[in-house]
């Protein structure tokens, strides 16, 4: 027996042994595949578990029902069924081979050949399988060596693999940013040659892959390489060397401030402020994410960090402060206070209900913020001054 999968907490997940036993893992019919195997070998926490099986989808459904495991046919046309365990969902996919591809979608046929299934996957490090019980690792294309070397390598001809699915261009760089130590020259050359193929992809797919890339370990260096080689020029021409410089500066500030990298914040650094709205729309970001992207580029403001956090929330404040190169220490973990004054208190001081009270309350709040959120006694003094000025103005 060769390489054995190390012990890991996810291997003891409730219901997993029952699931793999029901799917004939003891007879070699079902194996763990992909990220769970790769990340466990690297000592990285595993979030999702995927199983590959020689069983046809209908057989998988029958076996799960017989074992009283809830089965959801999430992608049954492509052979994928989700088994819902007490510890979370597990995707089970029948071995496949590609029949036809167009760069965005694939027509597949089911198979019972492990190597054939491995051959249709993108990179060697993602084509690793493991026996659920013994942990024995099965490697058909040298993925173990590439994993050890920190090398993201296409299975087979890189140009052909990109022609099958254009998103593999971005995946190549994302995986290199996450795992890579030395870049595969053939893979890089193929991505450069086929970069314009990204134009055929939906902007949602591009956004999903790009945002994951932006928070990877070597994101700064990899984005620099992508811009230098023109990878994003066809779909995001706004991202240039200046943007990579802003991105690198932001990453440094995040590290110094011990603030976790954030994909939207980093995207805001990459693009010119004037292009935030158009890029957000082009990438089909949600309305909330578009607003945040635009807000992040609006500068640190004139009232100070706490005022910024009070008015816009701590996340937007941290975005704006980091991008502007301002200090975030006072904002992190700060709980915004509540203005210790109501409209009724202003009415009691002589103002008429309605717009006059609302306007005066806004003035009091602005002064309260400007003075650094003083206590109720000081707010009462401010209120007296504001009401007196308002009443005097009304008489005049």
C-alpha positions in Angstrom: 0.0 0.0 0.0 1.3 3.4 -0.9 0.3 6.8 0.5 -2.3 6.7 3.2 -4.7 9.6 4.0 -3.9 11.0 7.5 -6.5 10.9 10.3 -8.7 14.0 10.2 -11.8 15.0 12.1 -14.0 15.0 9.0 -13.3 11.3 8.5 -15.3 10.6 11.7 -18.3 12.8 10.7 -21.6 11.4 11.9 -23.2 9.2 9.2 -20.2 9.1 6.8 -19.3 5.5 7.5 -22.9 4.4 7.1 -23.1 6.3 3.8 -19.9 4.9 2.3 -20.8 1.4 3.5 -24.2 1.7 1.8 -22.5 2.7 -1.4 -20.2 -0.3 -1.5 -17.0 1.3 -0.4 -15.9 -2.0 1.0 -16.1 -3.5 -2.5 -14.2 -0.6 -4.1 -17.3 1.0 -5.6 -17.0 4.4 -3.8 -14.1 6.6 -2.9 -13.5 10.1 -1.5 -12.4 12.4 -4.2 -10.9 15.9 -4.8 -10.6 18.6 -2.3 -11.1 16.5 0.8 -8.2 14.3 -0.2 -6.0 17.1 -1.4 -6.5 19.3 1.7 -6.1 16.5 4.2 -2.8 15.6 2.6 -1.8 19.2 3.1 -3.0 19.4 6.7 -5.8 21.9 5.7 -9.2 21.9 7.3 -11.8 20.2 5.1 -15.2 21.9 4.6 -16.9 19.7 1.9 -16.7 16.0 1.2 -17.3 14.6 -2.3 -17.6 10.9 -3.1 -17.1 9.3 -6.5 -18.8 6.0 -7.3 -19.1 3.4 -9.9 -22.7 3.0 -9.1 -25.3 4.5 -11.4 -27.5 7.3 -10.1 -30.6 5.2 -9.7 -28.6 2.6 -7.8 -27.3 5.3 -5.5 -30.8 6.6 -4.8 -32.0 3.1 -4.1 -29.2 2.3 -1.7 -29.5 5.6 0.2 -33.2 5.1 0.7 -32.6 1.5 1.9 -30.1 2.9 4.4 -32.6 5.6 5.5 -30.4 8.4 4.3 -32.1 11.3 2.7 -31.2 11.7 -0.9 -31.6 14.9 -3.0 -31.1 14.6 -6.8 -29.3 17.9 -7.0 -27.7 17.2 -10.4 -28.9 13.8 -11.4 -28.6 14.4 -15.1 -24.8 14.7 -14.5 -24.8 11.9 -12.0 -24.8 14.0 -8.8 -26.9 13.2 -5.7 -26.6 14.9 -2.4 -26.8 12.6 0.7 -28.0 14.6 3.7 -26.2 13.3 6.8 -26.7 14.5 10.4 -23.3 16.2 10.1 -24.1 17.9 6.8 -24.5 17.2 3.0 -22.2 15.0 1.0 -22.2 15.0 -2.8 -22.1 11.6 -4.5 -21.3 11.6 -8.2 -21.2 8.6 -10.6 -17.9 8.2 -12.5 -18.1 10.1 -15.9 -16.4 10.8 -19.1 -17.0 13.8 -21.4 -18.9 13.2 -24.6 -19.0 16.8 -25.8 -17.9 20.2 -24.4 -18.2 23.7 -25.6 -16.1 25.6 -23.1 -19.0 26.3 -20.8 -21.0 23.1 -20.5 -20.3 19.4 -20.9 -22.3 16.4 -22.1 -21.2 13.4 -20.1 -21.7 9.6 -20.1 -21.4 7.5 -17.0 -18.4 5.2 -16.5 -17.1 2.6 -14.2 -13.4 3.4 -14.9 -11.6 5.4 -12.2 -8.9 6.5 -14.5 -11.4 7.7 -17.1 -13.1 9.8 -14.5 -9.8 11.2 -13.3 -8.9 12.1 -16.8 -11.8 14.6 -17.2 -10.8 16.5 -14.1 -8.9 19.8 -14.3 -5.7 19.5 -12.3 -3.7 16.5 -11.1 -4.0 17.5 -7.4 -7.8 17.5 -7.8 -7.8 14.0 -9.3 -6.8 12.1 -6.1 -9.1 9.5 -4.7 -9.0 7.7 -1.3 -10.6 4.6 0.2 -13.0 5.8 2.9 -12.0 3.0 5.3 -8.3 2.4 4.8 -7.4 5.8 3.6 -5.4 4.4 0.7 -4.8 7.2 -1.9 -5.2 6.5 -5.6 -3.3 8.7 -8.0 -3.6 8.3 -11.7 -1.8 11.3 -13.0 1.0 12.3 -10.7 -1.0 14.5 -8.4 0.9 13.5 -5.3 4.2 14.6 -6.7 2.6 17.9 -8.0 1.0 18.5 -4.6 4.4 18.0 -2.9 6.0 20.3 -5.3 3.4 23.0 -5.0 2.7 22.8 -8.7 -0.7 23.2 -10.3 -0.7 21.1 -13.4 -3.4 20.4 -16.0 -4.2 16.7 -16.7 -3.3 16.1 -20.3 -3.0 18.9 -22.9 -3.6 22.3 -21.1 -5.0 23.9 -24.3 -7.5 21.1 -24.7 -8.6 21.2 -21.1 -9.2 25.0 -21.4 -11.2 24.5 -24.6 -13.4 22.1 -22.7 -14.1 24.6 -19.9 -12.8 28.1 -20.2 -13.2 28.8 -16.4 -10.2 26.6 -16.0 -8.1 29.6 -16.8 -9.1 31.4 -13.7 -9.1 28.1 -11.7 -5.5 27.6 -12.7 -4.5 30.9 -11.2 -6.7 30.5 -8.2 -5.3 27.2 -7.3 -1.8 28.5 -7.9 -2.5 31.4 -5.6 -3.6 29.0 -3.0 -1.2 26.1 -3.3 1.5 27.0 -5.8 5.2 27.4 -5.2 6.4 27.2 -8.7 4.1 27.8 -11.7 3.7 25.2 -14.4 5.1 26.7 -17.6 2.9 24.8 -20.0 -0.3 25.7 -18.0 0.7 29.3 -17.9 1.4 29.4 -21.7 -2.0 27.8 -22.4 -3.8 30.3 -20.2 -2.1 33.2 -21.9 -2.9 31.8 -25.4 -6.6 31.2 -24.5 -7.3 34.3 -22.3 -9.9 35.7 -24.6 -11.9 32.6 -24.1 -13.0 34.1 -20.8 -15.3 36.4 -22.8 -17.6 33.4 -23.4 -18.2 32.8 -19.8 -21.1 34.2 -17.7 -20.0 37.1 -15.6 -21.4 35.4 -12.5 -18.9 32.5 -13.0 -16.0 34.9 -13.5 -17.0 36.8 -10.4 -17.3 33.7 -8.3 -13.8 32.4 -9.3 -12.1 35.8 -9.1 -13.4 36.7 -5.6 -12.1 33.4 -4.3 -8.7 34.1 -5.9 -8.4 37.5 -4.3 -8.2 36.1 -0.8 -5.8 33.2 -1.6 -2.4 33.0 0.0 -0.3 34.3 -2.9 -3.1 36.5 -4.4 -0.9 39.6 -4.8 1.8 37.9 -6.8 -0.6 35.9 -8.9 -2.7 39.0 -9.7 0.4 40.8 -10.7 1.3 37.9 -13.0 -2.2 37.8 -14.5 -2.1 41.5 -15.3 1.4 41.4 -16.7 0.3 38.5 -19.1 -3.0 40.1 -20.0 -5.2 37.3 -18.6 -8.0 39.6 -17.5 -7.8 42.2 -20.2 -10.7 40.9 -22.2 -13.2 40.8 -19.3 -11.8 43.3 -16.8 -9.6 45.8 -18.6 -10.0 48.2 -15.6 -7.5 46.0 -13.6 -4.0 47.2 -14.4 -0.6 47.5 -12.8 -1.7 50.5 -10.7 -4.6 48.4 -9.3 -2.2 45.6 -8.4 -0.1 48.2 -6.5 -3.2 49.3 -4.6 -4.1 45.7 -4.0 -0.7 44.9 -2.6 -0.8 48.0 -0.3 -4.2 46.9 1.0 -3.0 43.4 1.7 -0.1 44.8 3.7 -2.4 47.0 5.7 -4.8 44.1 6.4 -1.9 42.0 7.7 -0.5 44.8 9.9 -4.0 45.5 11.3 -4.6 41.7 11.8 -7.8 42.1 9.7 -8.9 39.1 7.6 -8.6 39.5 3.9 -11.9 40.3 2.3 -12.7 39.7 -1.4 -14.9 42.7 -2.1 -12.6 45.0 -0.3 -9.7 43.7 -2.3 -11.7 44.0 -5.6 -12.3 47.6 -4.6 -8.6 48.2 -4.4 -7.9 46.6 -7.8 -10.3 48.8 -9.8 -10.2 52.6 -10.2 -12.9 54.2 -7.9 -14.7 55.7 -10.8 -15.3 52.2 -12.2 -16.7 50.5 -9.1 -20.3 50.9 -10.2 -19.8 49.6 -13.7 -17.6 46.7 -12.6 -20.1 45.6 -9.9 -22.8 45.6 -12.5 -20.8 43.7 -15.1 -19.9 41.0 -12.6 -23.6 40.7 -11.6 -22.8 41.3 -8.0 -25.8 41.6 -5.6 -27.2 45.1 -4.9 -25.7 45.0 -1.4 -22.3 44.0 -2.7 -22.3 46.7 -5.4 -23.2 49.3 -2.8 -20.3 48.1 -0.6 -17.9 48.1 -3.5 -18.8 51.7 -4.4 -18.7 52.8 -0.7 -15.3 51.2 -0.1 -13.7 53.6 -2.6 -15.2 56.8 -1.0 -12.3 57.7 1.3 -11.9 58.0 5.0 -14.2 61.0 5.4 -13.7 64.1 7.5 -15.3 63.2 10.8 -12.9 60.5 12.0 -13.0 56.6 12.1 -15.7 56.3 14.8 -18.0 58.7 13.1 -17.5 56.7 9.9 -18.4 53.4 11.7 -21.4 55.0 13.4 -22.8 56.3 10.2 -22.1 53.4 7.8 -21.3 50.3 10.0 -18.0 48.8 11.0 -17.5 46.8 7.8 -17.9 49.7 5.4 -15.8 51.8 7.8 -13.0 49.3 7.8 -13.1 49.0 4.0 -12.8 52.7 3.6 -10.2 53.3 6.2 -7.9 50.4 4.9 -8.2 51.5 1.3 -7.5 55.1 2.3 -4.5 54.0 4.4 -6.0 55.3 7.7 -5.9 53.7 11.1 -8.6 51.1 11.9 -7.6 50.3 15.5 -10.4 52.4 17.1 -13.1 50.8 14.9 -12.3 47.2 15.3 -14.7 45.7 18.0 -16.2 49.1 18.7 -19.9 49.1 19.6 -21.6 52.2 18.4 -23.6 54.0 21.1 -27.2 55.1 20.8 -27.9 58.8 20.9 -29.2 59.4 24.5 -32.0 61.8 23.3 -35.4 61.4 21.8 -37.6 63.6 19.7 -39.9 63.8 22.7 -37.2 65.5 24.7 -37.0 68.2 22.1 -40.7 68.7 22.2 -40.6 69.0 25.9 -38.0 71.8 25.4 -40.4 73.8 23.3 -40.2 72.5 19.7 -43.2 71.7 17.6 -43.8 68.1 16.6 -42.9 67.3 13.0 -40.1 68.4 10.7 -38.7 70.9 13.2 -38.0 68.1 15.7 -36.5 65.9 13.1 -34.2 68.6 11.8 -33.1 69.6 15.3 -32.5 66.0 16.3 -30.2 65.7 13.3 -28.2 68.7 14.3 -27.9 67.4 17.9 -26.7 64.0 16.5 -24.1 65.6 14.3 -22.6 67.7 17.1 -22.7 64.6 19.4 -20.7 62.6 16.8 -18.3 65.5 16.3 -17.6 65.7 20.0 -16.8 62.0 20.2 -20.1 60.7 21.5 -20.2 62.4 25.0 -22.6 61.3 27.7 -26.3 62.1 28.3 -25.5 65.2 30.3 -23.5 66.8 27.6 -26.2 65.8 25.0 -28.7 67.6 27.1 -26.6 70.7 27.0 -26.3 70.4 23.2 -30.0 69.9 22.9 -30.7 73.1 25.0 -28.4 75.1 22.7 -30.0 73.7 19.5 -33.5 74.3 20.7 -32.7 77.8 21.8 -31.2 78.6 18.4 -34.2 77.0 16.6 -36.7 79.0 18.7 -34.8 82.2 18.2 -34.8 81.6 14.4 -38.5 80.9 14.4 -39.3 84.2 16.2 -37.1 86.1 13.8 
